[in-house]
Amino acid sequence: MVNLDGNGRFLISKRLLKTAEIEQDIQFIGMDDTIEIWSPQNLKQTLQTEEEFGKEFENIMNASDAL
């Protein structure tokens, strides 16, 4: 849960910024009522390439066909 200030902003503590390795730029990823805040370089390392995603999706679909 996040509390907003009078201008609709929220502050991220220096400890959390350091833990997330966020220096200047950030990227948001959100779904429903959840938002993740990432440093761009860490997000890039975490996300799969299109090729990796396609292979994993194909494996999942082939596994569900066997059921």
All heavy atoms as TSV, in Angstrom:
chain	resi	resn	atom	element	x	y	z
A	1	MET	N	N	0.851	-1.170	0.000
A	1	MET	CA	C	0.000	0.000	0.000
A	1	MET	C	C	0.899	1.237	0.000
A	1	MET	O	O	1.880	1.304	0.730
A	1	MET	CB	C	-0.892	-0.036	1.230
A	1	MET	CG	C	-1.960	1.019	1.237
A	1	MET	SD	S	-3.160	0.927	-0.081
A	1	MET	CE	C	-4.081	-0.503	0.376
A	2	VAL	N	N	0.548	2.201	-0.810
A	2	VAL	CA	C	1.353	3.414	-0.945
A	2	VAL	C	C	0.499	4.619	-0.577
A	2	VAL	O	O	-0.652	4.719	-0.982
A	2	VAL	CB	C	1.855	3.570	-2.403
A	2	VAL	CG1	C	2.568	4.880	-2.591
A	2	VAL	CG2	C	2.729	2.410	-2.794
A	3	ASN	N	N	1.071	5.521	0.183
A	3	ASN	CA	C	0.400	6.782	0.506
A	3	ASN	C	C	0.952	7.875	-0.395
A	3	ASN	O	O	2.162	7.992	-0.576
A	3	ASN	CB	C	0.638	7.153	1.972
A	3	ASN	CG	C	-0.015	6.166	2.908
A	3	ASN	OD1	O	-1.132	5.733	2.671
A	3	ASN	ND2	N	0.674	5.821	3.968
A	4	LEU	N	N	0.045	8.656	-0.950
A	4	LEU	CA	C	0.443	9.749	-1.828
A	4	LEU	C	C	0.477	11.056	-1.039
A	4	LEU	O	O	-0.299	11.242	-0.099
A	4	LEU	CB	C	-0.540	9.875	-2.994
A	4	LEU	CG	C	-0.721	8.620	-3.858
A	4	LEU	CD1	C	-1.759	8.882	-4.933
A	4	LEU	CD2	C	0.591	8.176	-4.461
A	5	ASP	N	N	1.367	11.971	-1.462
A	5	ASP	CA	C	1.389	13.280	-0.814
A	5	ASP	C	C	0.311	14.165	-1.432
A	5	ASP	O	O	-0.480	13.723	-2.264
A	5	ASP	CB	C	2.791	13.909	-0.889
A	5	ASP	CG	C	3.216	14.313	-2.288
A	5	ASP	OD1	O	2.381	14.296	-3.223
A	5	ASP	OD2	O	4.399	14.670	-2.454
A	6	GLY	N	N	0.264	15.411	-1.036
A	6	GLY	CA	C	-0.765	16.326	-1.504
A	6	GLY	C	C	-0.748	16.570	-3.004
A	6	GLY	O	O	-1.748	16.995	-3.586
A	7	ASN	N	N	0.382	16.284	-3.655
A	7	ASN	CA	C	0.505	16.460	-5.107
A	7	ASN	C	C	0.344	15.150	-5.869
A	7	ASN	O	O	0.630	15.087	-7.061
A	7	ASN	CB	C	1.858	17.092	-5.447
A	7	ASN	CG	C	1.946	18.522	-4.971
A	7	ASN	OD1	O	0.984	19.268	-5.098
A	7	ASN	ND2	N	3.071	18.899	-4.404
A	8	GLY	N	N	-0.056	14.075	-5.176
A	8	GLY	CA	C	-0.262	12.793	-5.832
A	8	GLY	C	C	1.017	12.011	-6.077
A	8	GLY	O	O	1.047	11.110	-6.898
A	9	ARG	N	N	2.078	12.346	-5.354
A	9	ARG	CA	C	3.361	11.672	-5.528
A	9	ARG	C	C	3.600	10.711	-4.378
A	9	ARG	O	O	3.023	10.843	-3.305
A	9	ARG	CB	C	4.497	12.681	-5.557
A	9	ARG	CG	C	4.389	13.710	-6.655
A	9	ARG	CD	C	5.444	14.768	-6.502
A	9	ARG	NE	N	5.241	15.462	-5.232
A	9	ARG	CZ	C	5.887	16.554	-4.866
A	9	ARG	NH1	N	6.802	17.072	-5.658
A	9	ARG	NH2	N	5.650	17.122	-3.711
A	10	PHE	N	N	4.465	9.760	-4.605
A	10	PHE	CA	C	4.913	8.897	-3.515
A	10	PHE	C	C	6.430	8.884	-3.498
A	10	PHE	O	O	7.070	9.060	-4.522
A	10	PHE	CB	C	4.355	7.465	-3.623
A	10	PHE	CG	C	4.772	6.720	-4.857
A	10	PHE	CD1	C	5.894	5.916	-4.848
A	10	PHE	CD2	C	4.023	6.809	-6.012
A	10	PHE	CE1	C	6.287	5.228	-5.982
A	10	PHE	CE2	C	4.394	6.109	-7.152
A	10	PHE	CZ	C	5.526	5.316	-7.136
A	11	LEU	N	N	6.986	8.720	-2.326
A	11	LEU	CA	C	8.436	8.720	-2.157
A	11	LEU	C	C	8.934	7.289	-1.993
A	11	LEU	O	O	8.270	6.462	-1.365
A	11	LEU	CB	C	8.836	9.545	-0.943
A	11	LEU	CG	C	8.463	11.024	-1.000
A	11	LEU	CD1	C	8.834	11.700	0.323
A	11	LEU	CD2	C	9.165	11.709	-2.156
A	12	ILE	N	N	10.087	7.030	-2.556
A	12	ILE	CA	C	10.746	5.735	-2.395
A	12	ILE	C	C	11.965	5.987	-1.521
A	12	ILE	O	O	12.784	6.854	-1.820
A	12	ILE	CB	C	11.172	5.149	-3.755
A	12	ILE	CG1	C	9.956	5.033	-4.680
A	12	ILE	CG2	C	11.853	3.800	-3.567
A	12	ILE	CD1	C	10.308	4.666	-6.106
A	13	SER	N	N	12.078	5.219	-0.447
A	13	SER	CA	C	13.189	5.440	0.479
A	13	SER	C	C	14.532	5.188	-0.208
A	13	SER	O	O	14.622	4.399	-1.158
A	13	SER	CB	C	13.053	4.527	1.696
A	13	SER	OG	O	13.312	3.184	1.337
A	14	LYS	N	N	15.553	5.830	0.280
A	14	LYS	CA	C	16.898	5.657	-0.278
A	14	LYS	C	C	17.353	4.203	-0.149
A	14	LYS	O	O	18.028	3.678	-1.017
A	14	LYS	CB	C	17.887	6.592	0.401
A	14	LYS	CG	C	17.674	8.028	0.005
A	14	LYS	CD	C	18.703	8.950	0.613
A	14	LYS	CE	C	18.389	10.380	0.184
A	14	LYS	NZ	N	19.390	11.315	0.635
A	15	ARG	N	N	16.946	3.550	0.934
A	15	ARG	CA	C	17.304	2.146	1.145
A	15	ARG	C	C	16.715	1.265	0.042
A	15	ARG	O	O	17.403	0.424	-0.529
A	15	ARG	CB	C	16.800	1.667	2.516
A	15	ARG	CG	C	17.143	0.224	2.832
A	15	ARG	CD	C	16.582	-0.216	4.176
A	15	ARG	NE	N	15.144	-0.109	4.267
A	15	ARG	CZ	C	14.287	-1.040	3.834
A	15	ARG	NH1	N	14.726	-2.142	3.286
A	15	ARG	NH2	N	12.989	-0.864	3.953
A	16	LEU	N	N	15.431	1.489	-0.312
A	16	LEU	CA	C	14.806	0.699	-1.369
A	16	LEU	C	C	15.402	1.024	-2.738
A	16	LEU	O	O	15.578	0.128	-3.568
A	16	LEU	CB	C	13.298	0.915	-1.384
A	16	LEU	CG	C	12.530	0.321	-0.209
A	16	LEU	CD1	C	11.049	0.679	-0.301
A	16	LEU	CD2	C	12.711	-1.187	-0.157
A	17	LEU	N	N	15.708	2.295	-2.982
A	17	LEU	CA	C	16.342	2.671	-4.252
A	17	LEU	C	C	17.690	1.973	-4.405
A	17	LEU	O	O	18.021	1.466	-5.481
A	17	LEU	CB	C	16.525	4.188	-4.334
A	17	LEU	CG	C	15.254	5.013	-4.478
A	17	LEU	CD1	C	15.578	6.505	-4.355
A	17	LEU	CD2	C	14.555	4.716	-5.793
A	18	LYS	N	N	18.456	1.924	-3.329
A	18	LYS	CA	C	19.758	1.267	-3.376
A	18	LYS	C	C	19.599	-0.235	-3.588
A	18	LYS	O	O	20.301	-0.835	-4.406
A	18	LYS	CB	C	20.530	1.545	-2.084
A	18	LYS	CG	C	21.925	0.997	-2.084
A	18	LYS	CD	C	22.682	1.382	-0.830
A	18	LYS	CE	C	24.082	0.790	-0.885
A	18	LYS	NZ	N	24.877	1.158	0.281
A	19	THR	N	N	18.648	-0.843	-2.883
A	19	THR	CA	C	18.402	-2.281	-3.022
A	19	THR	C	C	17.995	-2.639	-4.451
A	19	THR	O	O	18.435	-3.641	-5.004
A	19	THR	CB	C	17.303	-2.738	-2.043
A	19	THR	OG1	O	17.728	-2.459	-0.713
A	19	THR	CG2	C	17.009	-4.208	-2.175
A	20	ALA	N	N	17.164	-1.796	-5.058
A	20	ALA	CA	C	16.693	-2.037	-6.424
A	20	ALA	C	C	17.686	-1.551	-7.473
A	20	ALA	O	O	17.431	-1.682	-8.671
A	20	ALA	CB	C	15.348	-1.355	-6.633
A	21	GLU	N	N	18.796	-0.987	-7.038
A	21	GLU	CA	C	19.824	-0.450	-7.927
A	21	GLU	C	C	19.272	0.616	-8.868
A	21	GLU	O	O	19.630	0.691	-10.037
A	21	GLU	CB	C	20.506	-1.578	-8.707
A	21	GLU	CG	C	21.192	-2.594	-7.804
A	21	GLU	CD	C	21.774	-3.777	-8.557
A	21	GLU	OE1	O	21.652	-3.835	-9.796
A	21	GLU	OE2	O	22.351	-4.644	-7.892
A	22	ILE	N	N	18.375	1.434	-8.338
A	22	ILE	CA	C	17.786	2.523	-9.112
A	22	ILE	C	C	18.592	3.787	-8.838
A	22	ILE	O	O	18.769	4.178	-7.690
A	22	ILE	CB	C	16.307	2.740	-8.728
A	22	ILE	CG1	C	15.486	1.514	-9.140
A	22	ILE	CG2	C	15.758	4.002	-9.376
A	22	ILE	CD1	C	14.059	1.534	-8.654
A	23	GLU	N	N	19.078	4.400	-9.917
A	23	GLU	CA	C	19.858	5.625	-9.773
A	23	GLU	C	C	19.090	6.828	-10.304
A	23	GLU	O	O	18.815	7.763	-9.586
A	23	GLU	CB	C	21.202	5.476	-10.480
A	23	GLU	CG	C	22.073	4.418	-9.830
A	23	GLU	CD	C	23.364	4.175	-10.581
A	23	GLU	OE1	O	23.704	4.994	-11.462
A	23	GLU	OE2	O	24.028	3.172	-10.283
A	24	GLN	N	N	18.736	6.808	-11.569
A	24	GLN	CA	C	18.071	7.960	-12.167
A	24	GLN	C	C	16.798	7.537	-12.901
A	24	GLN	O	O	15.724	7.964	-12.559
A	24	GLN	CB	C	19.031	8.675	-13.134
A	24	GLN	CG	C	18.454	9.903	-13.789
A	24	GLN	CD	C	18.255	11.066	-12.834
A	24	GLN	OE1	O	18.980	11.213	-11.865
A	24	GLN	NE2	N	17.265	11.893	-13.088
A	25	ASP	N	N	16.961	6.709	-13.920
A	25	ASP	CA	C	15.828	6.292	-14.745
A	25	ASP	C	C	15.118	5.101	-14.105
A	25	ASP	O	O	15.733	4.273	-13.432
A	25	ASP	CB	C	16.300	5.893	-16.145
A	25	ASP	CG	C	16.892	7.075	-16.903
A	25	ASP	OD1	O	16.428	8.208	-16.667
A	25	ASP	OD2	O	17.802	6.863	-17.708
A	26	ILE	N	N	13.812	5.020	-14.336
A	26	ILE	CA	C	13.030	3.885	-13.855
A	26	ILE	C	C	12.076	3.429	-14.949
A	26	ILE	O	O	11.809	4.164	-15.902
A	26	ILE	CB	C	12.217	4.226	-12.586
A	26	ILE	CG1	C	11.240	5.373	-12.856
A	26	ILE	CG2	C	13.118	4.550	-11.423
A	26	ILE	CD1	C	10.274	5.625	-11.718
A	27	GLN	N	N	11.603	2.216	-14.808
A	27	GLN	CA	C	10.561	1.700	-15.685
A	27	GLN	C	C	9.484	1.090	-14.802
A	27	GLN	O	O	9.773	0.428	-13.808
A	27	GLN	CB	C	11.105	0.653	-16.653
A	27	GLN	CG	C	11.955	1.279	-17.739
A	27	GLN	CD	C	12.318	0.280	-18.814
A	27	GLN	OE1	O	12.851	-0.770	-18.528
A	27	GLN	NE2	N	12.026	0.640	-20.047
A	28	PHE	N	N	8.232	1.332	-15.187
A	28	PHE	CA	C	7.092	0.795	-14.470
A	28	PHE	C	C	6.532	-0.391	-15.239
A	28	PHE	O	O	6.437	-0.367	-16.465
A	28	PHE	CB	C	5.967	1.831	-14.366
A	28	PHE	CG	C	6.263	2.962	-13.437
A	28	PHE	CD1	C	6.809	4.135	-13.911
A	28	PHE	CD2	C	5.967	2.856	-12.093
A	28	PHE	CE1	C	7.065	5.194	-13.062
A	28	PHE	CE2	C	6.222	3.906	-11.225
A	28	PHE	CZ	C	6.773	5.079	-11.721
A	29	ILE	N	N	6.147	-1.420	-14.502
A	29	ILE	CA	C	5.381	-2.528	-15.055
A	29	ILE	C	C	4.188	-2.692	-14.132
A	29	ILE	O	O	4.353	-2.759	-12.906
A	29	ILE	CB	C	6.194	-3.830	-15.098
A	29	ILE	CG1	C	7.366	-3.679	-16.036
A	29	ILE	CG2	C	5.323	-5.005	-15.511
A	29	ILE	CD1	C	8.213	-4.916	-16.156
A	30	GLY	N	N	2.995	-2.735	-14.686
A	30	GLY	CA	C	1.822	-2.829	-13.831
A	30	GLY	C	C	0.760	-3.764	-14.375
A	30	GLY	O	O	0.660	-3.988	-15.574
A	31	MET	N	N	-0.006	-4.313	-13.435
A	31	MET	CA	C	-1.147	-5.129	-13.777
A	31	MET	C	C	-2.136	-5.034	-12.621
A	31	MET	O	O	-1.749	-5.163	-11.456
A	31	MET	CB	C	-0.739	-6.594	-13.996
A	31	MET	CG	C	-1.906	-7.482	-14.397
A	31	MET	SD	S	-1.420	-9.181	-14.688
A	31	MET	CE	C	-0.534	-9.008	-16.219
A	32	ASP	N	N	-3.399	-4.789	-12.951
A	32	ASP	CA	C	-4.449	-4.619	-11.952
A	32	ASP	C	C	-4.061	-3.508	-10.979
A	32	ASP	O	O	-3.817	-2.401	-11.395
A	32	ASP	CB	C	-4.744	-5.942	-11.235
A	32	ASP	CG	C	-5.311	-6.991	-12.182
A	32	ASP	OD1	O	-6.075	-6.610	-13.084
A	32	ASP	OD2	O	-4.981	-8.170	-12.024
A	33	ASP	N	N	-3.954	-3.829	-9.690
A	33	ASP	CA	C	-3.650	-2.801	-8.698
A	33	ASP	C	C	-2.206	-2.873	-8.203
A	33	ASP	O	O	-1.877	-2.392	-7.128
A	33	ASP	CB	C	-4.621	-2.891	-7.516
A	33	ASP	CG	C	-4.502	-4.208	-6.763
A	33	ASP	OD1	O	-3.827	-5.128	-7.246
A	33	ASP	OD2	O	-5.105	-4.311	-5.675
A	34	THR	N	N	-1.331	-3.483	-9.012
A	34	THR	CA	C	0.067	-3.655	-8.629
A	34	THR	C	C	0.969	-2.974	-9.649
A	34	THR	O	O	0.765	-3.102	-10.849
A	34	THR	CB	C	0.423	-5.155	-8.551
A	34	THR	OG1	O	-0.441	-5.778	-7.606
A	34	THR	CG2	C	1.865	-5.363	-8.140
A	35	ILE	N	N	1.957	-2.255	-9.141
A	35	ILE	CA	C	2.964	-1.625	-9.994
A	35	ILE	C	C	4.336	-2.049	-9.492
A	35	ILE	O	O	4.607	-2.027	-8.297
A	35	ILE	CB	C	2.871	-0.086	-9.942
A	35	ILE	CG1	C	1.537	0.399	-10.477
A	35	ILE	CG2	C	4.010	0.550	-10.728
A	35	ILE	CD1	C	1.320	1.881	-10.293
A	36	GLU	N	N	5.196	-2.461	-10.419
A	36	GLU	CA	C	6.594	-2.747	-10.091
A	36	GLU	C	C	7.436	-1.623	-10.660
A	36	GLU	O	O	7.187	-1.132	-11.753
A	36	GLU	CB	C	7.032	-4.079	-10.701
A	36	GLU	CG	C	6.313	-5.271	-10.133
A	36	GLU	CD	C	6.760	-6.581	-10.767
A	36	GLU	OE1	O	7.656	-6.572	-11.646
A	36	GLU	OE2	O	6.197	-7.612	-10.396
A	37	ILE	N	N	8.435	-1.217	-9.906
A	37	ILE	CA	C	9.347	-0.166	-10.341
A	37	ILE	C	C	10.728	-0.790	-10.461
A	37	ILE	O	O	11.239	-1.367	-9.502
A	37	ILE	CB	C	9.365	0.999	-9.336
A	37	ILE	CG1	C	7.946	1.557	-9.178
A	37	ILE	CG2	C	10.337	2.083	-9.785
A	37	ILE	CD1	C	7.814	2.557	-8.063
A	38	TRP	N	N	11.328	-0.695	-11.664
A	38	TRP	CA	C	12.594	-1.352	-11.965
A	38	TRP	C	C	13.613	-0.353	-12.471
A	38	TRP	O	O	13.260	0.639	-13.089
A	38	TRP	CB	C	12.389	-2.372	-13.086
A	38	TRP	CG	C	11.644	-3.590	-12.713
A	38	TRP	CD1	C	10.289	-3.709	-12.590
A	38	TRP	CD2	C	12.180	-4.876	-12.452
A	38	TRP	NE1	N	9.970	-4.993	-12.267
A	38	TRP	CE2	C	11.117	-5.739	-12.173
A	38	TRP	CE3	C	13.480	-5.381	-12.434
A	38	TRP	CZ2	C	11.294	-7.077	-11.879
A	38	TRP	CZ3	C	13.652	-6.722	-12.134
A	38	TRP	CH2	C	12.571	-7.559	-11.858
A	39	SER	N	N	14.877	-0.670	-12.256
A	39	SER	CA	C	15.922	0.045	-12.990
A	39	SER	C	C	15.929	-0.572	-14.390
A	39	SER	O	O	15.735	-1.776	-14.533
A	39	SER	CB	C	17.283	-0.126	-12.315
A	39	SER	OG	O	17.730	-1.459	-12.414
A	40	PRO	N	N	16.097	0.220	-15.426
A	40	PRO	CA	C	16.035	-0.322	-16.789
A	40	PRO	C	C	17.005	-1.477	-17.039
A	40	PRO	O	O	16.650	-2.468	-17.682
A	40	PRO	CB	C	16.374	0.879	-17.668
A	40	PRO	CG	C	15.960	2.053	-16.852
A	40	PRO	CD	C	16.251	1.666	-15.423
A	41	GLN	N	N	18.218	-1.402	-16.495
A	41	GLN	CA	C	19.194	-2.461	-16.746
A	41	GLN	C	C	18.793	-3.766	-16.054
A	41	GLN	O	O	18.966	-4.846	-16.617
A	41	GLN	CB	C	20.619	-2.038	-16.369
A	41	GLN	CG	C	20.827	-1.602	-14.951
A	41	GLN	CD	C	20.547	-0.128	-14.715
A	41	GLN	OE1	O	19.825	0.507	-15.459
A	41	GLN	NE2	N	21.107	0.414	-13.648
A	42	ASN	N	N	18.239	-3.699	-14.846
A	42	ASN	CA	C	17.803	-4.917	-14.156
A	42	ASN	C	C	16.582	-5.530	-14.832
A	42	ASN	O	O	16.461	-6.747	-14.915
A	42	ASN	CB	C	17.502	-4.639	-12.685
A	42	ASN	CG	C	18.757	-4.453	-11.870
A	42	ASN	OD1	O	19.846	-4.770	-12.314
A	42	ASN	ND2	N	18.609	-3.932	-10.677
A	43	LEU	N	N	15.677	-4.686	-15.320
A	43	LEU	CA	C	14.507	-5.195	-16.018
A	43	LEU	C	C	14.914	-5.930	-17.279
A	43	LEU	O	O	14.422	-7.017	-17.567
A	43	LEU	CB	C	13.549	-4.053	-16.346
A	43	LEU	CG	C	12.276	-4.453	-17.085
A	43	LEU	CD1	C	11.453	-5.429	-16.269
A	43	LEU	CD2	C	11.463	-3.230	-17.439
A	44	LYS	N	N	15.842	-5.355	-18.020
A	44	LYS	CA	C	16.299	-5.975	-19.265
A	44	LYS	C	C	16.909	-7.352	-19.000
A	44	LYS	O	O	16.687	-8.294	-19.757
A	44	LYS	CB	C	17.322	-5.072	-19.964
A	44	LYS	CG	C	17.733	-5.555	-21.319
A	44	LYS	CD	C	18.658	-4.560	-21.999
A	44	LYS	CE	C	19.028	-5.064	-23.378
A	44	LYS	NZ	N	19.898	-4.123	-24.084
A	45	GLN	N	N	17.643	-7.494	-17.907
A	45	GLN	CA	C	18.249	-8.776	-17.557
A	45	GLN	C	C	17.196	-9.801	-17.129
A	45	GLN	O	O	17.391	-10.998	-17.281
A	45	GLN	CB	C	19.259	-8.605	-16.430
A	45	GLN	CG	C	20.489	-7.835	-16.829
A	45	GLN	CD	C	21.394	-7.531	-15.636
A	45	GLN	OE1	O	21.071	-7.840	-14.503
A	45	GLN	NE2	N	22.528	-6.922	-15.905
A	46	THR	N	N	16.085	-9.330	-16.574
A	46	THR	CA	C	15.056	-10.213	-16.035
A	46	THR	C	C	14.107	-10.732	-17.111
A	46	THR	O	O	13.691	-11.883	-17.068
A	46	THR	CB	C	14.239	-9.475	-14.949
A	46	THR	OG1	O	15.141	-9.051	-13.925
A	46	THR	CG2	C	13.190	-10.370	-14.339
A	47	LEU	N	N	13.749	-9.887	-18.068
A	47	LEU	CA	C	12.774	-10.274	-19.084
A	47	LEU	C	C	13.375	-11.238	-20.102
A	47	LEU	O	O	14.556	-11.176	-20.414
A	47	LEU	CB	C	12.246	-9.030	-19.803
A	47	LEU	CG	C	11.457	-8.046	-18.946
A	47	LEU	CD1	C	11.037	-6.854	-19.796
A	47	LEU	CD2	C	10.251	-8.705	-18.322
A	48	GLN	N	N	12.523	-12.097	-20.616
A	48	GLN	CA	C	12.946	-13.039	-21.650
A	48	GLN	C	C	12.934	-12.354	-23.010
A	48	GLN	O	O	12.166	-11.426	-23.249
A	48	GLN	CB	C	11.985	-14.231	-21.711
A	48	GLN	CG	C	11.957	-15.076	-20.482
A	48	GLN	CD	C	10.932	-16.185	-20.605
A	48	GLN	OE1	O	9.912	-16.029	-21.252
A	48	GLN	NE2	N	11.209	-17.303	-19.980
A	49	THR	N	N	13.750	-12.878	-23.911
A	49	THR	CA	C	13.691	-12.409	-25.295
A	49	THR	C	C	12.431	-12.993	-25.925
A	49	THR	O	O	11.829	-13.930	-25.397
A	49	THR	CB	C	14.920	-12.862	-26.096
A	49	THR	OG1	O	14.900	-14.289	-26.189
A	49	THR	CG2	C	16.212	-12.385	-25.452
A	50	GLU	N	N	12.035	-12.458	-27.075
A	50	GLU	CA	C	10.864	-12.992	-27.773
A	50	GLU	C	C	11.064	-14.465	-28.116
A	50	GLU	O	O	10.135	-15.267	-28.017
A	50	GLU	CB	C	10.602	-12.192	-29.044
A	50	GLU	CG	C	10.087	-10.792	-28.779
A	50	GLU	CD	C	9.825	-10.024	-30.056
A	50	GLU	OE1	O	9.597	-10.638	-31.112
A	50	GLU	OE2	O	9.826	-8.789	-29.982
A	51	GLU	N	N	12.276	-14.822	-28.499
A	51	GLU	CA	C	12.570	-16.210	-28.859
A	51	GLU	C	C	12.431	-17.132	-27.646
A	51	GLU	O	O	11.820	-18.206	-27.737
A	51	GLU	CB	C	13.977	-16.313	-29.439
A	51	GLU	CG	C	14.336	-17.709	-29.930
A	51	GLU	CD	C	15.704	-17.734	-30.579
A	51	GLU	OE1	O	15.876	-17.035	-31.595
A	51	GLU	OE2	O	16.565	-18.454	-30.055
A	52	GLU	N	N	12.971	-16.723	-26.500
A	52	GLU	CA	C	12.869	-17.526	-25.281
A	52	GLU	C	C	11.406	-17.677	-24.852
A	52	GLU	O	O	10.965	-18.762	-24.478
A	52	GLU	CB	C	13.662	-16.876	-24.130
A	52	GLU	CG	C	15.151	-16.902	-24.322
A	52	GLU	CD	C	15.871	-16.018	-23.320
A	52	GLU	OE1	O	15.302	-15.015	-22.853
A	52	GLU	OE2	O	17.033	-16.348	-23.012
A	53	PHE	N	N	10.655	-16.586	-24.933
A	53	PHE	CA	C	9.246	-16.635	-24.568
A	53	PHE	C	C	8.480	-17.577	-25.490
A	53	PHE	O	O	7.665	-18.372	-25.038
A	53	PHE	CB	C	8.625	-15.233	-24.614
A	53	PHE	CG	C	7.168	-15.215	-24.280
A	53	PHE	CD1	C	6.759	-15.223	-22.963
A	53	PHE	CD2	C	6.211	-15.201	-25.285
A	53	PHE	CE1	C	5.407	-15.216	-22.640
A	53	PHE	CE2	C	4.861	-15.199	-24.982
A	53	PHE	CZ	C	4.459	-15.200	-23.662
A	54	GLY	N	N	8.747	-17.495	-26.793
A	54	GLY	CA	C	8.075	-18.356	-27.759
A	54	GLY	C	C	8.343	-19.835	-27.498
A	54	GLY	O	O	7.428	-20.661	-27.552
A	55	LYS	N	N	9.588	-20.174	-27.212
A	55	LYS	CA	C	9.936	-21.567	-26.923
A	55	LYS	C	C	9.238	-22.055	-25.658
A	55	LYS	O	O	8.706	-23.165	-25.613
A	55	LYS	CB	C	11.449	-21.723	-26.782
A	55	LYS	CG	C	12.195	-21.637	-28.088
A	55	LYS	CD	C	13.691	-21.764	-27.876
A	55	LYS	CE	C	14.441	-21.602	-29.190
A	55	LYS	NZ	N	15.898	-21.683	-28.991
A	56	GLU	N	N	9.241	-21.237	-24.620
A	56	GLU	CA	C	8.593	-21.624	-23.364
A	56	GLU	C	C	7.088	-21.778	-23.557
A	56	GLU	O	O	6.478	-22.724	-23.067
A	56	GLU	CB	C	8.881	-20.595	-22.276
A	56	GLU	CG	C	8.393	-21.029	-20.917
A	56	GLU	CD	C	8.874	-20.120	-19.817
A	56	GLU	OE1	O	9.937	-19.488	-19.954
A	56	GLU	OE2	O	8.167	-20.056	-18.796
A	57	PHE	N	N	6.464	-20.866	-24.298
A	57	PHE	CA	C	5.031	-20.941	-24.573
A	57	PHE	C	C	4.702	-22.209	-25.362
A	57	PHE	O	O	3.728	-22.895	-25.074
A	57	PHE	CB	C	4.582	-19.691	-25.335
A	57	PHE	CG	C	3.109	-19.616	-25.548
A	57	PHE	CD1	C	2.253	-19.347	-24.494
A	57	PHE	CD2	C	2.567	-19.831	-26.808
A	57	PHE	CE1	C	0.892	-19.282	-24.683
A	57	PHE	CE2	C	1.199	-19.777	-27.013
A	57	PHE	CZ	C	0.352	-19.493	-25.952
A	58	GLU	N	N	5.536	-22.517	-26.341
A	58	GLU	CA	C	5.337	-23.730	-27.140
A	58	GLU	C	C	5.429	-24.973	-26.251
A	58	GLU	O	O	4.615	-25.893	-26.377
A	58	GLU	CB	C	6.388	-23.790	-28.245
A	58	GLU	CG	C	6.180	-24.919	-29.238
A	58	GLU	CD	C	7.185	-24.840	-30.372
A	58	GLU	OE1	O	7.299	-23.765	-30.994
A	58	GLU	OE2	O	7.848	-25.864	-30.619
A	59	ASN	N	N	6.394	-25.016	-25.339
A	59	ASN	CA	C	6.515	-26.147	-24.422
A	59	ASN	C	C	5.284	-26.281	-23.534
A	59	ASN	O	O	4.801	-27.389	-23.289
A	59	ASN	CB	C	7.769	-26.007	-23.552
A	59	ASN	CG	C	9.041	-26.205	-24.346
A	59	ASN	OD1	O	9.047	-26.839	-25.389
A	59	ASN	ND2	N	10.135	-25.649	-23.851
A	60	ILE	N	N	4.770	-25.164	-23.046
A	60	ILE	CA	C	3.584	-25.200	-22.200
A	60	ILE	C	C	2.379	-25.715	-22.988
A	60	ILE	O	O	1.620	-26.546	-22.505
A	60	ILE	CB	C	3.286	-23.798	-21.610
A	60	ILE	CG1	C	4.366	-23.419	-20.608
A	60	ILE	CG2	C	1.906	-23.736	-20.979
A	60	ILE	CD1	C	4.321	-21.980	-20.167
A	61	MET	N	N	2.230	-25.231	-24.215
A	61	MET	CA	C	1.085	-25.653	-25.033
A	61	MET	C	C	1.186	-27.137	-25.394
A	61	MET	O	O	0.190	-27.850	-25.385
A	61	MET	CB	C	0.992	-24.794	-26.310
A	61	MET	CG	C	0.638	-23.339	-26.017
A	61	MET	SD	S	-0.874	-23.123	-25.047
A	61	MET	CE	C	-2.089	-23.684	-26.205
A	62	ASN	N	N	2.379	-27.615	-25.690
A	62	ASN	CA	C	2.548	-29.026	-26.004
A	62	ASN	C	C	2.277	-29.895	-24.775
A	62	ASN	O	O	1.729	-30.988	-24.895
A	62	ASN	CB	C	3.966	-29.296	-26.530
A	62	ASN	CG	C	4.161	-28.749	-27.924
A	62	ASN	OD1	O	3.206	-28.548	-28.682
A	62	ASN	ND2	N	5.397	-28.435	-28.277
A	63	ALA	N	N	2.648	-29.427	-23.597
A	63	ALA	CA	C	2.400	-30.171	-22.367
A	63	ALA	C	C	0.901	-30.258	-22.078
A	63	ALA	O	O	0.417	-31.301	-21.628
A	63	ALA	CB	C	3.133	-29.540	-21.190
A	64	SER	N	N	0.155	-29.181	-22.351
A	64	SER	CA	C	-1.290	-29.201	-22.081
A	64	SER	C	C	-2.022	-30.076	-23.106
A	64	SER	O	O	-3.054	-30.651	-22.789
A	64	SER	CB	C	-1.874	-27.798	-22.068
A	64	SER	OG	O	-1.793	-27.227	-23.355
A	65	ASP	N	N	-1.478	-30.223	-24.312
A	65	ASP	CA	C	-2.086	-31.112	-25.322
A	65	ASP	C	C	-1.995	-32.567	-24.892
A	65	ASP	O	O	-2.842	-33.376	-25.222
A	65	ASP	CB	C	-1.407	-30.942	-26.688
A	65	ASP	CG	C	-1.749	-29.602	-27.343
A	65	ASP	OD1	O	-2.745	-28.969	-26.923
A	65	ASP	OD2	O	-1.015	-29.194	-28.256
A	66	ALA	N	N	-0.947	-32.894	-24.131
A	66	ALA	CA	C	-0.736	-34.271	-23.700
A	66	ALA	C	C	-1.740	-34.683	-22.619
A	66	ALA	O	O	-1.953	-35.869	-22.390
A	66	ALA	CB	C	0.681	-34.442	-23.169
A	67	LEU	N	N	-2.356	-33.703	-21.944
A	67	LEU	CA	C	-3.324	-34.013	-20.903
A	67	LEU	C	C	-4.601	-34.388	-21.559
A	67	LEU	O	O	-5.440	-35.001	-21.474
A	67	LEU	CB	C	-3.554	-32.801	-19.983
A	67	LEU	CG	C	-2.327	-32.319	-19.226
A	67	LEU	CD1	C	-2.683	-31.044	-18.457
A	67	LEU	CD2	C	-1.837	-33.372	-18.247
